[in-house]
Amino acid sequence: MSEFIYLASQSPRRLQLLAQWGVRCELLLPDADEDVEALEAVLPGEAPASYVQRVTGLKLQASLARLKRRGLPPAPVLCADTTVALGRRILGKPGDADEACRMLADLAGRRHRVLTAVAVGKPTGRGLRQWAALSTSWVSFAPLTAAQIRRYVDSGEPMGKAGAYAIQGHAALWTRHISGSYSGIMGLPAHETAQVLSAAGVRLV
């Protein structure tokens, strides 16, 4: 059984969730010269589920290479990626406040999907083993006024978040209905994460 895992994510929410679940983590963050954002580029015509799983796989490959390059002790490496989808349209992290406003205006009064893919890679004496899972949840927002959206964007909370919102923050105030995994909407689905970590030999409950 593994005593700890590497978390290859800069998300404080993922680290917080793993701590709540009793998983001991060491951060495995990118080097200064690594272009992590480039991994999140959407391919033409790519479906949201295919996109989020492909990006998570790329992040895992980069993280395992980072682990080997740094000569760190072997342990399972966990990666995840979250995207918001309105139909087949992928809503990633907004580039600026205006884009965040446009995303939220499109989501207001409508139902959308939140997809989070998780993947674990484990170096072994016989090579590398990998496990992956996908969580899909549905979120319905109440209608929003332009003034509400602008105040929320001005708070800074939407920046760096897929779909320009954080379900655990002020966006909860206009979330009418959720179907699926609340932690998955936050960025790390509990059930699917437990499945891949258990398969990798990480002791949970």
N, C-alpha and C positions, 0 to 999 in steps of 0.2 A: 504494500500500500504506500502511496506517496504521502509524505508529510506536509508538502506544500505544493502550490502551483505558481507558475508565472502568469501574470495578467498582462497581456500586450494591448493595453488600452489606456488612453489618457482620460477616460471618463470617470469622474469622481463617483458618479451614481453606480457604476458597475462595481467599483471597489467597495462602496458602502453596502451594496446588496450581498456580495460575497462574504463580507465581514459578518453581516446579520445571519448568514447561513452557516457560520462557523468555519469557513474555508480560509486557511492561511495563505496569503498571497505575497509574492514579490513582484514589483513592477518591472516589466521588460519593455521600456519605452524606446522609440526610434532614436538613432544617432542624429546629430545636427544636420548631416548631409543627406539624410533619407527623405525622399519626397513622398510622404504618406498620402497627401491629398491626391496625388496623381493616380493612386490605386482606386480612388472612388469615382473616376470618370465613367459616365454611362455610355455604353455602346449603342449605336443607332438601332432603334427598334427593339431594344432589350426590355423584356418583361420584368416587373418589379421583383418577383420571386427569384428569377434567374440572376438578376443583378445583385441582390443582397447576398446570395449564396456565393456567387463568383468573387465578389469583393472580400468576403470573409475568408475565402480560401486563399486569396492573394495576400491578405494580411497575415494569415497563418504561415505561409511560405516565407514571407519577409521576416517574421518573428523567429522562426526556427533557424533561419540563416543567421540572424542577430545573436541568438543563443550560442550557436556554434562558433561564430566569429569572436565572441567575448570569452569563450572558454569557461562558461558558467557550469555549475553542477547540473546534471540532467534532471528534469522534472517536467510534468505535463505543462503545456503552454495553451492558454485559453484566449481565443479571439472572438470578437462579435462585431456585427454591423447592423444598424437599424435604419430602415427607410420608411417613409410615409408615401402611400400611393393613393391617388385619386383616379380610379379606373386604372388604366395602364400608364398614367403619367406619374413619374417619380419625382417626389418633392424632397430634395436633399437639404443640406444646410444652406440657409440664405447667405448670399454674398454680401448683402448690405441691408439697411433698414427698409428701403423701398421694396426690395424683393421679399423681405419678411412680411411686409404689409400685404403684398399681392397674394402670397401663399395663404395667409390667414383669411383674407377676403374670399378666396376660393373654397376654403374649408368651412367657412361659417355657414351654419344651417344645413350642413350636409354630412353624410356618412363616408368615412374613409377607412383604409386599411393601414395597420402598422405591422411591418414585417421585420423580425429580428432573427438573423441567422447566428448560430454559435458553432464553433469548431474547436476541437482540442487535438493537438499533436503531441506525441510522446516518443522521444528518442529511446530506443532499446538496443540491446546488444546485437539484435538481428536487423537493425535498420530503424524505420520510422513507422509508427502506427497513427492513424487519424480517425476521428469520429466527428460527425456533424449532425445538426438538427435545425429545423426551421419552425418558428412560431409566427402565426398569423392572428392578429386581433382586429376587431372592428371598433371604431370610435365615432360617436355622433356628437357634433357640436351644435349648440343653439345658435340662432342668428346673432350676428355681431354688428354693431355700428362702426363706422369709420373711426369715430372718436375712441371707442373702446380698443380697437385694434392699435391705433396710434399710441395710446397710453401704455399698452402692453409692450409694444415694440420699444418704446422709449425707456422702459424699465431695464432693457438689456437682456431679459431672460430668453427671448427666442433665438439669440445669436449662438451659433455653434450647435443648434438642435435640428435634427431632421424634421421637416414640416414646419419649422419655426415655432415650436412650442414645447413646453415641458409639462407633462401630465401631472407631475408631482408638485408643480408650482401653481401660479395663478390661473393657468389654463384649466385647472380642475373646476373652476367656478362656472365655466360654460360647457363643461362636458356632460351631456345629457344621458348618455348611455355607453357602456363598455361591454363588449363581448369578447372574451379571450383572456389573455394574461396581462394583468396590471404591471407586473415587473417586466414583462416583455415590452410593453409600451414605454417603460422607463429606459429600457436598453439591454435587459438581460432576463430572459424568461426563466423562472425558477425551475419548472418541471423539465424543460428541455436541457437546461444547464446541468441539472442533477443527473440526467440520463448520460450525457457525454462524459461528465466527470467520473461517474461511477464506472463506466466502461473503461476509462483510463486508469482505474485503480485508486481513485481518490475517495477516502472515507468521508461520508457525509453523516446523516443521522444514524 
